[in-house]
């Protein structure tokens, strides 16, 4: 039961992330170059991924 759920969750999250990345890069192109826009986006994604992990490890 776990594998189909993980596959479905990964597929559905791709439908959300890909269009959002396209919008961020399109809007960011007016303010920054494409390279800087992608760098800022990746930095924010890493921060959002690391924050829950660090909070979780502090609890245990």
Secondary structure, 3 states (H helix, E strand, C coil): CHHHHHHHHHHHHHHHHHHHHHHHHHHHHHHCCHHHHHHHHHHHHHHHHHHHHHHHHHHC
